[in-house]
Amino acid sequence: MSKEYKLEIENIGSQLKFLASLNGCTMVQLKAKVNDAYEKTDSVRNLSNKIKNKTLRVSELAEIANVLGYEIVLKEFS
């Protein structure tokens, strides 16, 4: 059974922490997994600042989603 989560701009940091915890990892561990998977070296502090400042790129969100086993789907409002 697949699960869906609607990300909200104002709560995206908390939501990503929640999704990470569902996968048994902290944000530090999640960022390490993203760094390993995508050959990056940026820090969890950098990620936190991007989330706080609302400058997280879609490509970065897609990498996080992929590492957590999710995909990003755009859906028309109903």
HELIX and SHEET records of a PDB file:
HELIX    1   1 ILE A    9  ASN A   11  5                                   3    
HELIX    2   2 ILE A   12  LEU A   22  1                                  11    
HELIX    3   3 MET A   27  TYR A   38  1                                  12    
HELIX    4   4 VAL A   44  LYS A   52  1                                   9    
HELIX    5   5 VAL A   58  LEU A   68  1                                  11    
END                                                                             
